[in-house]
Structure formats: structure tokens, C-alpha cells
């Protein structure tokens, strides 16, 4: 199965799952105020250290730094609703 998946998606199953987990974590970082430990566990990482290492490898900064840099651009303005 991994060979077919790799042939079609150009990623191993493990790498694809990690990417999906990281993308979900990125969304939670930007759209919620949950703690990093909570986000790591919700996205399937065994602990925040593993999450931090994978996120930094993916985005070049820690989840905390990423949240501080980009969260303000993703806040939904509810004042007009």
C-alpha cells in the first residue's frame, strides 16, 4: 500500500499523515488560544517536544513563535456579525 501511495502522492503514508497533523495543528494555533501541549495531543503527537521539533522542521519556527507572528492575521472579526 505504501508503494502505491508513494507512487501517486509522492509522499510516504507516514509523511503524509505528519503533514496532515501539522496542518491541523497550524489551524488550531491560529484560530484558538489552546495551549501548545493540548494542540499537540489533539493532533496526534505523543508530546509537545515531538510536536515542536516537527513543526519547526516544517515552518522554520516554533509553534509559539508562529502563533505570535501570524495569529493576528487570522482572527475573525465578529463585531460586524
Backbone as a printed PyTorch tensor [residue, N CA C, xyz], in Angstrom:
tensor([[[  0.8220,  -1.1880,   0.0000],
         [  0.0000,   0.0000,   0.0000],
         [  0.8720,   1.2620,   0.0000]],

        [[  1.9250,   1.2440,   0.8050],
         [  2.8020,   2.4070,   0.8780],
         [  3.4310,   2.7200,  -0.4780]],

        [[  3.7810,   1.6870,  -1.2390],
         [  4.3880,   1.9080,  -2.5510],
         [  3.3960,   2.5550,  -3.5160]],

        [[  2.1510,   2.0980,  -3.5060],
         [  1.1300,   2.7050,  -4.3730],
         [  0.8580,   4.1450,  -3.9540]],

        [[  0.7490,   4.3620,  -2.6590],
         [  0.5020,   5.7070,  -2.1460],
         [  1.6490,   6.6330,  -2.5460]],

        [[  2.8660,   6.1660,  -2.3650],
         [  4.0510,   6.9490,  -2.6970],
         [  4.1070,   7.2490,  -4.1990]],

        [[  3.7220,   6.2870,  -5.0030],
         [  3.7340,   6.4970,  -6.4510],
         [  2.7300,   7.5570,  -6.8800]],

        [[  1.5810,   7.6040,  -6.2090],
         [  0.5280,   8.5470,  -6.5940],
         [  0.6610,   9.9130,  -5.9360]],

        [[  1.0830,   9.9570,  -4.6950],
         [  1.1050,  11.2120,  -3.9380],
         [  2.5170,  11.7720,  -3.7880]],

        [[  3.5140,  10.9680,  -4.0920],
         [  4.9220,  11.3620,  -3.9570],
         [  5.3310,  11.5920,  -2.5050]],

        [[  4.6070,  10.9800,  -1.5850],
         [  4.9250,  11.0340,  -0.1600],
         [  4.6480,   9.6650,   0.4370]],

        [[  5.4180,   9.2940,   1.4520],
         [  5.0930,   8.0650,   2.1620],
         [  3.8360,   8.3070,   2.9920]],

        [[  3.1880,   7.2460,   3.4070],
         [  1.9890,   7.3660,   4.2250],
         [  2.3160,   8.0990,   5.5190]],

        [[  3.4300,   7.7420,   6.1410],
         [  3.8290,   8.3970,   7.3970],
         [  4.0620,   9.8930,   7.2150]],

        [[  4.7220,  10.2490,   6.1490],
         [  4.9930,  11.6630,   5.8930],
         [  3.7040,  12.4360,   5.5990]],

        [[  2.8070,  11.8040,   4.8670],
         [  1.5200,  12.4190,   4.5620],
         [  0.7120,  12.6470,   5.8400]],

        [[  0.6510,  11.6390,   6.6950],
         [ -0.0690,  11.7760,   7.9590],
         [  0.5290,  12.8730,   8.8280]],

        [[  1.8580,  12.9500,   8.8710],
         [  2.5140,  14.0050,   9.6430],
         [  2.1470,  15.3730,   9.0880]],

        [[  2.1140,  15.5090,   7.7760],
         [  1.7560,  16.7820,   7.1610],
         [  0.3080,  17.1640,   7.4930]],

        [[ -0.5940,  16.2200,   7.4400],
         [ -1.9920,  16.4880,   7.7880],
         [ -2.0970,  16.9170,   9.2450]],

        [[ -1.3750,  16.2380,  10.1250],
         [ -1.3810,  16.6010,  11.5430],
         [ -0.8260,  18.0060,  11.7530]],

        [[  0.2460,  18.3270,  11.0530],
         [  0.8440,  19.6540,  11.1870],
         [ -0.0780,  20.7460,  10.6430]],

        [[ -0.7610,  20.4770,   9.5560],
         [ -1.6830,  21.4670,   9.0020],
         [ -2.8580,  21.7010,   9.9490]],

        [[ -3.3440,  20.6490,  10.5720],
         [ -4.4180,  20.7830,  11.5510],
         [ -3.9200,  21.5700,  12.7680]],

        [[ -2.7090,  21.2730,  13.2100],
         [ -2.1260,  21.9910,  14.3450],
         [ -1.9550,  23.4690,  14.0130]],

        [[ -1.5240,  23.7650,  12.8020],
         [ -1.3610,  25.1600,  12.3750],
         [ -2.6900,  25.9040,  12.4560]],

        [[ -3.7590,  25.2520,  12.0010],
         [ -5.0920,  25.8600,  12.0690],
         [ -5.4860,  26.1300,  13.5200]],

        [[ -5.2630,  25.1610,  14.3940],
         [ -5.5930,  25.3470,  15.8050],
         [ -4.7480,  26.4500,  16.4430]],

        [[ -3.4870,  26.5350,  16.0560],
         [ -2.6230,  27.6010,  16.5800],
         [ -3.1740,  28.9740,  16.2310]],

        [[ -3.6560,  29.1110,  15.0100],
         [ -4.0970,  30.4110,  14.5260],
         [ -5.5300,  30.7560,  14.9310]],

        [[ -6.3700,  29.7540,  15.1210],
         [ -7.7830,  30.0140,  15.3700],
         [ -8.2160,  29.8410,  16.8190]],

        [[ -7.3350,  29.3230,  17.6690],
         [ -7.7000,  29.1120,  19.0690],
         [ -6.6030,  29.6400,  19.9880]],

        [[ -6.9250,  29.6620,  21.2640],
         [ -5.9420,  30.0360,  22.2740],
         [ -5.5130,  28.8370,  23.1050]],

        [[ -5.7310,  27.6380,  22.5850],
         [ -5.3520,  26.4270,  23.3200],
         [ -3.8430,  26.3870,  23.5270]],

        [[ -3.4380,  25.7500,  24.6070],
         [ -2.0130,  25.5910,  24.8980],
         [ -1.3780,  24.6520,  23.8730]],

        [[ -0.0820,  24.8120,  23.6990],
         [  0.6740,  24.0140,  22.7370],
         [  0.5630,  22.5220,  23.0680]],

        [[  0.6170,  22.1770,  24.3360],
         [  0.5220,  20.7800,  24.7530],
         [ -0.8190,  20.1790,  24.3270]],

        [[ -1.8820,  20.9390,  24.4920],
         [ -3.2190,  20.4890,  24.1040],
         [ -3.2890,  20.2710,  22.6000]],

        [[ -2.7850,  21.2220,  21.8330],
         [ -2.8070,  21.1170,  20.3660],
         [ -1.9950,  19.9150,  19.9130]],

        [[ -0.8420,  19.7040,  20.5220],
         [ -0.0030,  18.5580,  20.1640],
         [ -0.7650,  17.2540,  20.3560]],

        [[ -1.4100,  17.1060,  21.4830],
         [ -2.1490,  15.8730,  21.7700],
         [ -3.3640,  15.7260,  20.8490]],

        [[ -4.0850,  16.8110,  20.5970],
         [ -5.2600,  16.7630,  19.7320],
         [ -4.9100,  16.3870,  18.2960]],

        [[ -3.7010,  16.7130,  17.8890],
         [ -3.2900,  16.4580,  16.5090],
         [ -2.5110,  15.1580,  16.3390]],

        [[ -2.3930,  14.3910,  17.4130],
         [ -1.7910,  13.0690,  17.2950],
         [ -0.3100,  12.9830,  17.5710]],

        [[  0.2680,  14.0180,  18.1340],
         [  1.6790,  13.9620,  18.5120],
         [  1.7810,  13.4320,  19.9340]],

        [[  2.7730,  12.6060,  20.2280],
         [  2.8620,  11.9990,  21.5580],
         [  3.1500,  12.9890,  22.6840]],

        [[  3.8140,  14.0930,  22.3450],
         [  4.1160,  15.1220,  23.3520],
         [  4.4760,  16.4240,  22.6500]],

        [[  4.5840,  17.4930,  23.4310],
         [  4.8500,  18.8050,  22.8370],
         [  6.2710,  18.9170,  22.2800]],

        [[  7.2000,  18.1590,  22.8230],
         [  8.5770,  18.2030,  22.3130],
         [  8.6320,  17.6680,  20.8770]],

        [[  7.9660,  16.5430,  20.6370],
         [  7.9090,  15.9790,  19.2870],
         [  7.1800,  16.9230,  18.3420]],

        [[  6.0870,  17.4940,  18.8220],
         [  5.3410,  18.4600,  18.0190],
         [  6.2100,  19.6600,  17.6590]],

        [[  6.9030,  20.2230,  18.6520],
         [  7.7640,  21.3840,  18.3990],
         [  8.8300,  21.0730,  17.3600]],

        [[  9.4670,  19.9060,  17.4830],
         [ 10.5280,  19.5250,  16.5540],
         [  9.9770,  19.3980,  15.1340]],

        [[  8.8300,  18.7320,  14.9790],
         [  8.2420,  18.5590,  13.6520],
         [  7.7470,  19.8750,  13.0730]],

        [[  7.1280,  20.7000,  13.8950],
         [  6.6150,  21.9790,  13.4140],
         [  7.7660,  22.8880,  12.9840]],

        [[  8.8220,  22.9230,  13.7720],
         [  9.9690,  23.7660,  13.4360],
         [ 10.6330,  23.2940,  12.1480]],

        [[ 10.6880,  21.9950,  11.9570],
         [ 11.2350,  21.4520,  10.7180],
         [ 10.3720,  21.8450,   9.5230]],

        [[  9.0670,  21.9150,   9.7210],
         [  8.1250,  22.2390,   8.6470],
         [  8.0740,  23.7280,   8.3430]],

        [[  7.9770,  24.5690,   9.3770],
         [  7.7590,  26.0000,   9.1810],
         [  8.9780,  26.8700,   9.4980]],

        [[ 10.0110,  26.2890,  10.0900],
         [ 11.2110,  27.0730,  10.3790],
         [ 11.1370,  27.8880,  11.6560]],

        [[ 10.0790,  27.6960,  12.4340],
         [  9.9400,  28.3740,  13.7220],
         [  9.0870,  27.5190,  14.6440]],

        [[  9.1750,  27.7950,  15.9100],
         [  8.4040,  27.0190,  16.8740],
         [  6.9210,  27.3640,  16.7580]],

        [[  6.0630,  26.4870,  17.2470],
         [  4.6280,  26.7970,  17.2080],
         [  4.2840,  28.0960,  17.9350]],

        [[  4.9230,  28.3520,  19.0550],
         [  4.6680,  29.5870,  19.7970],
         [  5.0600,  30.8060,  18.9790]],

        [[  6.2310,  30.7730,  18.3710],
         [  6.6750,  31.8880,  17.5320],
         [  5.7530,  32.0740,  16.3270]],

        [[  5.3240,  30.9620,  15.7430],
         [  4.4180,  31.0310,  14.5910],
         [  3.1000,  31.6790,  14.9890]],

        [[  2.5650,  31.2710,  16.1190],
         [  1.3040,  31.8380,  16.6010],
         [  1.4440,  33.3320,  16.8220]],

        [[  2.5190,  33.7480,  17.4520],
         [  2.7290,  35.1730,  17.7240],
         [  2.8900,  35.9690,  16.4350]],

        [[  3.5030,  35.3750,  15.4400],
         [  3.7560,  36.0920,  14.1940],
         [  2.5230,  36.1850,  13.3010]],

        [[  1.6640,  35.1590,  13.3030],
         [  0.5980,  35.1020,  12.3060],
         [ -0.8290,  35.0830,  12.8350]],

        [[ -1.0550,  34.8510,  14.0950],
         [ -2.4190,  34.7030,  14.6190],
         [ -3.2560,  35.9570,  14.3950]],

        [[ -2.6640,  37.1170,  14.5010],
         [ -3.4560,  38.3480,  14.3630],
         [ -4.0630,  38.4930,  12.9700]],

        [[ -3.4580,  37.8610,  11.9670],
         [ -3.9920,  37.9340,  10.6140],
         [ -5.1470,  36.9850,  10.3840]],

        [[ -5.3500,  36.0470,  11.2990],
         [ -6.3680,  35.0270,  11.1240],
         [ -7.5190,  35.1500,  12.0980]],

        [[ -7.5600,  36.1940,  12.8690],
         [ -8.6760,  36.4100,  13.7950],
         [ -9.9150,  36.8150,  12.9990]],

        [[-11.0260,  36.2570,  13.3680],
         [-12.2860,  36.5830,  12.7030],
         [-12.8990,  37.7720,  13.4140]],

        [[-13.2360,  38.8040,  12.6760],
         [-13.8350,  39.9970,  13.2370],
         [-15.3310,  39.7420,  13.4250]],

        [[-15.7570,  39.5610,  14.6560],
         [-17.1650,  39.2800,  14.9380],
         [-17.9460,  40.5550,  15.2370]],

        [[-17.3340,  41.6990,  15.2120],
         [-18.0300,  42.9470,  15.5260],
         [-19.0800,  43.2990,  14.4760]],

        [[-18.9170,  42.8060,  13.2630],
         [-19.8620,  43.1300,  12.1990],
         [-20.9620,  42.0830,  12.0680]],

        [[-20.9130,  41.0420,  12.8690],
         [-21.9260,  39.9840,  12.7730],
         [-23.1270,  40.2780,  13.6260]]])
